[in-house]
Amino acid sequence: MRSLIPSIASGWDLILIARPALVTSTLADTRSALTNLLTRARLLSADETTG
């Protein structure tokens, strides 16, 4: 997940709250969900959303 940090828009403080389902999620699923959330919030650069 740290690889997403440079792609997140500056000037924001983010708090992520893990739900119980995270325990059984794969890293790929978690990264996909986080990328989707940050994209919907328009906090992720376009480069990260394509790859």
Secondary structure, DSSP 4 states (H G I P E B T S, - for coil): -GGGGGGBPSS--------GGGGG--HHHHHHHHHHHHHHTT-B-HHHHH-
